[in-house]
Amino acid sequence: MNPIISGIQQVGIGIPDVQEAFTWYRRLFGMDIKVFDDEAEANLMLPYTGGMPHKRHAILALNIRGGGGFEIWQYKSREPVLPAFEIQLGDTGIFATRMKSSDILQTYNFIKSTNTEILGELNQAPDGTEHFFVRDPYGNIFEIVEATDWFGNASSHTGGPGGCMIGVTDVEQALKFYATVLGYDTVLYDKTGIFSDLACLPGGQSKVRRVLIEHSQPRAGSFSKLLGSSKLELVSVQDRVCRKIYENRYWGDRGFIHLCFDINGMSRMKALCEKNGYPFTVDSSGSFDMGEAAGYFSYVEDPDGTLIEFVETHRIPILKKIGWYLDLRKRDPQKSLPNWMLKALSLNRVKD
């Protein structure tokens, strides 16, 4: 039996000021549900932090409309390092995070009104889906994409993350990994060329192969209704030598540090990854406290070293003010939590 994947739980974002970034992402993207706000020492990530533990401050934020969350992550014991070069399309790692929009023109006009940096104009991807790109104050690129699956109601113009654009060197090897381990087994398009909708991006004039993939089976598990469906776009540059986005830097430094999936059945996931040649590189080996939340986490690398995190959620706060916490280990792992319970997470919203 394979592990259960509920969906993309969060994209990790390394930034220089966690509180400032939480405010910015809350106002622009509606990421206003604070699941946890925790300061601690990251002492299990030694393979990616120079062999030394480091203090950090992290906030996990969600949007009740649906999609994944942001793990906004700041080093407290060292200065987070920027890349030594301009990241270009096709460099290996997470290049951009896909944000869901139910009305792409309305979202475009709203973001334009905030004076946020918009890269290029509203355009069409090879499958006809309308999208555009924005850059946050920290240099991170977000792709705003039309989406149709939603959960709760909110006034925000987007939902949470619905995937990522990931640079790879060998598309076939990457496809094998994302299909076998994560269930992205359906190719929606596979195109090679120079694309007008990417021309606005750093390196966007290069010839690239771009492959959009999704999971054919609907996600299951406790948070599947909230996290929803997702798509990944794999991009391989054809006319230059790519670089590793995190070369000579630590996990947690500035940028998109990992792509995290909420799962159930960590031992089964470990066996699946090992069977296919992708052993865990980090393993918390049981429940790990994350402030108000708790879970079991691990990491693997895709064929190019991009970090994929798995979290088996054990405890989450539903309503912190009255001490209402949910222990997920006592529930049927196949079933989604009832809508009313998931919507109760919005009681933890942070408002201006």
C-alpha positions as CSV (number, residue, x, y, z in Angstrom):
1,M,0.0,0.0,0.0
2,N,1.3,3.4,-1.0
3,P,1.4,6.4,1.4
4,I,-1.6,8.8,1.3
5,I,-0.8,12.3,-0.1
6,S,-3.2,15.0,0.8
7,G,-1.6,17.6,-1.4
8,I,1.0,20.4,-1.3
9,Q,1.1,21.4,2.4
10,Q,3.4,24.4,1.9
11,V,6.2,26.0,0.0
12,G,9.1,27.0,2.2
13,I,10.3,30.6,1.6
14,G,13.6,31.8,3.1
15,I,13.3,35.6,3.8
16,P,15.2,38.2,6.0
17,D,12.2,39.3,8.1
18,V,9.5,36.7,9.0
19,Q,7.0,39.2,10.4
20,E,7.3,41.7,7.6
21,A,7.0,38.9,5.0
22,F,3.9,37.4,6.8
23,T,2.2,40.8,6.6
24,W,3.1,41.2,2.9
25,Y,1.9,37.7,1.9
26,R,-1.3,38.2,4.0
27,R,-2.2,41.4,2.3
28,L,-1.3,40.4,-1.3
29,F,-2.2,36.7,-1.3
30,G,-4.6,36.3,1.6
31,M,-2.3,34.0,3.5
32,D,-3.8,35.1,6.8
33,I,-4.4,31.9,8.8
34,K,-1.4,31.4,11.2
35,V,-1.2,27.7,11.9
36,F,2.0,28.0,13.9
37,D,4.5,30.8,14.8
38,D,7.6,29.1,16.2
39,E,11.1,30.0,17.2
40,A,13.4,27.1,17.7
41,E,16.7,25.5,16.7
42,A,16.8,23.6,13.4
43,N,19.0,20.7,14.6
44,L,17.9,18.0,12.2
45,M,18.8,19.7,8.9
46,L,22.5,19.4,9.4
47,P,23.2,18.0,5.9
48,Y,21.9,21.3,4.5
49,T,23.1,23.8,7.1
50,G,26.9,23.2,7.0
51,G,26.7,20.5,9.7
52,M,25.7,23.0,12.3
53,P,22.3,23.6,14.0
54,H,20.9,27.1,13.5
55,K,18.2,29.1,15.2
56,R,15.2,30.0,13.1
57,H,11.8,31.6,13.3
58,A,9.0,30.1,11.1
59,I,5.4,30.9,10.4
60,L,3.0,28.5,8.6
61,A,0.3,30.5,6.9
62,L,-2.8,29.3,4.9
63,N,-5.6,30.8,2.8
64,I,-9.1,29.4,3.6
65,R,-10.0,29.6,-0.1
66,G,-7.7,26.6,-0.7
67,G,-4.4,25.6,-1.9
68,G,-1.2,25.0,0.0
69,G,0.5,27.2,2.5
70,F,3.7,29.2,3.0
71,E,6.3,28.3,5.5
72,I,7.9,31.7,6.0
73,W,11.3,31.0,7.3
74,Q,14.0,33.3,8.8
75,Y,17.4,32.5,10.2
76,K,18.0,34.0,13.6
77,S,21.6,32.8,14.2
78,R,23.0,34.0,10.8
79,E,22.2,36.3,7.9
80,P,20.2,34.5,5.2
81,V,22.3,34.5,2.0
82,L,21.1,35.7,-1.4
83,P,22.3,33.8,-4.5
84,A,25.6,35.1,-5.9
85,F,24.1,35.3,-9.4
86,E,20.8,36.2,-11.0
87,I,18.6,33.1,-11.0
88,Q,17.4,32.3,-14.5
89,L,14.6,30.2,-16.0
90,G,15.8,26.6,-16.1
91,D,18.3,26.9,-13.2
92,T,17.7,23.8,-11.1
93,G,15.4,24.1,-8.1
94,I,12.1,25.9,-7.5
95,F,12.1,28.9,-9.8
96,A,8.5,30.1,-9.1
97,T,5.5,29.2,-7.0
98,R,2.1,28.9,-8.8
99,M,-0.7,30.8,-7.0
100,K,-4.4,30.0,-7.7
101,S,-6.7,32.6,-9.0
102,S,-10.5,32.3,-9.7
103,D,-10.6,35.5,-11.8
104,I,-7.3,36.2,-13.4
105,L,-8.1,39.6,-14.8
106,Q,-9.5,40.8,-11.4
107,T,-6.4,39.4,-9.7
108,Y,-4.1,41.1,-12.2
109,N,-5.9,44.5,-11.7
110,F,-5.8,44.2,-7.9
111,I,-2.1,43.3,-7.8
112,K,-1.3,46.1,-10.3
113,S,-3.1,48.6,-7.9
114,T,-0.8,47.6,-5.1
115,N,2.3,48.7,-7.0
116,T,3.7,45.2,-6.7
117,E,6.2,44.4,-9.4
118,I,4.5,42.6,-12.3
119,L,6.7,40.9,-14.8
120,G,5.3,41.3,-18.3
121,E,1.6,41.2,-19.0
122,L,-1.3,38.8,-18.7
123,N,-0.5,36.0,-21.2
124,Q,-1.4,32.4,-22.1
125,A,0.5,29.2,-21.3
126,P,0.7,26.5,-24.0
127,D,-2.5,24.9,-22.7
128,G,-4.4,28.2,-23.1
129,T,-4.5,28.9,-19.4
130,E,-4.1,32.6,-18.6
131,H,-1.3,33.5,-16.2
132,F,1.1,36.3,-15.2
133,F,4.1,36.7,-13.0
134,V,4.9,38.9,-10.0
135,R,8.0,39.5,-7.9
136,D,7.8,40.0,-4.1
137,P,10.0,42.5,-2.3
138,Y,12.6,39.7,-1.6
139,G,13.1,38.8,-5.2
140,N,10.9,35.7,-5.3
141,I,8.8,35.1,-8.4
142,F,5.1,33.9,-8.2
143,E,3.1,32.7,-11.2
144,I,-0.6,33.6,-10.9
145,V,-2.6,31.0,-12.7
146,E,-6.3,30.4,-13.4
147,A,-7.8,27.6,-11.2
148,T,-11.2,26.0,-10.8
149,D,-11.0,24.1,-7.5
150,W,-11.8,26.0,-4.3
151,F,-12.7,25.3,-0.7
152,G,-13.8,28.2,1.5
153,N,-14.9,31.8,1.0
154,A,-12.7,34.8,1.6
155,S,-12.2,38.3,0.1
156,S,-8.6,37.5,-1.1
157,H,-7.9,37.6,-4.8
158,T,-5.9,34.3,-4.8
159,G,-5.8,31.0,-3.0
160,G,-2.6,29.4,-1.8
161,P,0.0,27.6,-3.8
162,G,-1.2,25.2,-6.5
163,G,2.2,24.0,-7.6
164,C,5.7,25.2,-8.7
165,M,7.8,25.8,-11.7
166,I,10.9,23.7,-11.2
167,G,14.2,23.7,-13.1
168,V,15.5,20.3,-14.1
169,T,18.4,19.0,-16.2
170,D,16.9,15.7,-17.4
171,V,13.1,15.8,-18.0
172,E,12.7,12.1,-18.3
173,Q,14.5,11.5,-14.9
174,A,12.4,14.2,-13.3
175,L,9.2,12.9,-14.7
176,K,10.0,9.4,-13.3
177,F,10.6,10.9,-9.8
178,Y,7.5,13.1,-9.7
179,A,5.2,10.4,-11.1
180,T,6.6,7.5,-9.0
181,V,6.9,9.2,-5.6
182,L,4.3,12.0,-5.8
183,G,1.7,10.7,-8.3
184,Y,2.2,13.4,-11.0
185,D,1.6,10.9,-13.7
186,T,-0.3,12.9,-16.3
187,V,1.4,15.2,-18.9
188,L,-0.7,18.1,-19.9
189,Y,1.8,19.5,-22.4
190,D,5.4,18.9,-23.4
191,K,6.7,21.8,-25.6
192,T,10.1,22.9,-26.6
193,G,11.0,26.4,-28.0
194,I,11.3,30.0,-27.1
195,F,8.0,31.1,-25.5
196,S,6.5,34.6,-25.5
197,D,4.7,34.1,-22.2
198,L,8.1,33.5,-20.5
199,A,10.0,36.3,-22.2
200,C,9.4,38.6,-19.2
201,L,11.4,36.3,-16.9
202,P,15.1,36.3,-16.2
203,G,16.4,33.8,-18.8
204,G,13.1,33.8,-20.5
205,Q,14.6,34.3,-23.9
206,S,16.3,30.9,-23.8
207,K,15.1,27.9,-25.6
208,V,13.5,25.5,-23.0
209,R,11.6,22.3,-22.8
210,R,8.6,22.8,-20.5
211,V,6.4,20.0,-19.3
212,L,3.3,20.6,-17.2
213,I,2.2,17.6,-15.1
214,E,-0.6,16.8,-12.7
215,H,-1.9,13.9,-10.6
216,S,-4.5,11.7,-12.3
217,Q,-5.9,10.4,-8.9
218,P,-7.6,12.9,-6.6
219,R,-5.7,13.5,-3.4
220,A,-7.1,11.9,-0.2
221,G,-6.5,12.3,3.5
222,S,-7.3,14.8,6.2
223,F,-6.5,18.1,4.4
224,S,-7.2,17.0,0.8
225,K,-10.3,19.2,0.4
226,L,-8.4,22.3,1.6
227,L,-5.1,21.7,-0.2
228,G,-6.8,20.7,-3.5
229,S,-5.2,19.7,-6.7
230,S,-1.8,20.9,-8.0
231,K,0.3,21.0,-11.1
232,L,4.1,21.2,-11.5
233,E,5.9,22.7,-14.6
234,L,9.3,21.2,-15.2
235,V,11.6,23.4,-17.2
236,S,14.9,22.3,-18.8
237,V,17.0,24.9,-20.6
238,Q,18.4,23.9,-24.0
239,D,20.8,26.6,-25.0
240,R,22.9,27.3,-22.0
241,V,24.4,25.6,-18.9
242,C,22.1,25.9,-16.0
243,R,23.1,26.5,-12.4
244,K,21.9,25.1,-9.1
245,I,19.7,27.8,-7.4
246,Y,21.1,26.9,-4.0
247,E,24.7,26.3,-5.0
248,N,27.0,27.2,-2.1
249,R,24.1,28.2,0.1
250,Y,22.2,26.6,3.0
251,W,18.6,25.4,3.2
252,G,16.7,28.3,4.7
253,D,18.7,30.9,2.8
254,R,16.8,33.4,0.6
255,G,14.4,32.0,-1.9
256,F,12.1,28.9,-2.3
257,I,13.8,26.4,0.0
258,H,11.5,23.3,-0.4
259,L,8.2,21.9,-1.7
260,C,6.3,20.1,1.1
261,F,3.6,17.5,0.9
262,D,1.2,16.5,3.6
263,I,1.1,12.7,3.8
264,N,0.0,9.8,5.9
265,G,2.2,6.7,6.2
266,M,5.8,7.9,6.6
267,S,7.2,4.4,6.8
268,R,5.5,3.5,3.5
269,M,6.8,6.7,1.9
270,K,10.3,5.9,3.1
271,A,10.1,2.4,1.6
272,L,8.7,3.8,-1.7
273,C,11.5,6.3,-2.0
274,E,14.2,3.8,-1.2
275,K,12.8,1.3,-3.6
276,N,13.1,3.9,-6.4
277,G,16.5,5.2,-5.5
278,Y,15.5,8.3,-3.5
279,P,16.4,7.6,0.1
280,F,15.5,10.0,2.9
281,T,18.3,12.5,3.5
282,V,16.6,13.9,6.7
283,D,14.3,11.9,9.0
284,S,12.9,13.3,12.3
285,S,12.2,9.6,13.2
286,G,8.9,10.3,14.9
287,S,6.8,13.2,16.1
288,F,8.5,16.6,16.1
289,D,7.0,19.7,17.9
290,M,6.5,22.8,15.8
291,G,5.1,25.2,18.3
292,E,1.3,24.8,18.3
293,A,1.5,22.0,15.8
294,A,3.4,18.7,15.7
295,G,4.2,16.1,13.1
296,Y,6.8,13.7,11.6
297,F,8.9,15.1,8.8
298,S,11.5,13.9,6.3
299,Y,13.2,15.1,3.1
300,V,14.3,13.6,-0.2
301,E,16.0,15.2,-3.2
302,D,14.7,15.1,-6.7
303,P,17.2,14.0,-9.4
304,D,18.7,17.6,-9.4
305,G,18.8,18.0,-5.6
306,T,15.6,20.1,-5.2
307,L,14.4,19.4,-1.7
308,I,11.0,17.7,-1.3
309,E,9.6,17.6,2.3
310,F,7.1,15.2,3.6
311,V,5.1,16.0,6.7
312,E,2.8,13.5,8.5
313,T,0.7,15.9,10.6
314,H,0.0,14.7,14.1
315,R,-1.5,17.8,15.9
316,I,-2.9,21.1,14.7
317,P,-4.6,24.0,16.4
318,I,-8.2,24.5,15.4
319,L,-8.9,27.4,17.8
320,K,-5.9,28.4,19.9
321,K,-7.8,30.8,22.2
322,I,-9.7,28.0,23.8
323,G,-7.1,25.3,23.5
324,W,-8.8,23.3,20.8
325,Y,-6.2,21.1,19.2
326,L,-6.9,18.1,16.9
327,D,-4.9,14.9,17.1
328,L,-5.0,13.4,13.6
329,R,-3.5,10.1,14.7
330,K,-6.9,9.1,16.0
331,R,-8.7,9.6,12.7
332,D,-9.2,7.5,9.5
333,P,-6.2,8.6,7.4
334,Q,-8.1,8.1,4.1
335,K,-10.9,10.5,4.9
336,S,-10.8,14.3,4.7
337,L,-11.7,16.3,7.8
338,P,-15.3,17.6,7.7
339,N,-15.7,21.0,6.0
340,W,-16.9,22.7,9.2
341,M,-13.7,21.6,11.0
342,L,-11.4,22.8,8.2
343,K,-13.3,26.1,7.9
344,A,-12.8,26.5,11.7
345,L,-9.1,27.1,10.9
346,S,-10.2,30.5,9.7
347,L,-10.8,31.4,13.3
348,N,-7.1,31.8,13.5
349,R,-7.0,34.5,10.9
350,V,-4.8,37.5,11.5
351,K,-6.4,40.7,10.4
352,D,-5.1,44.3,10.0
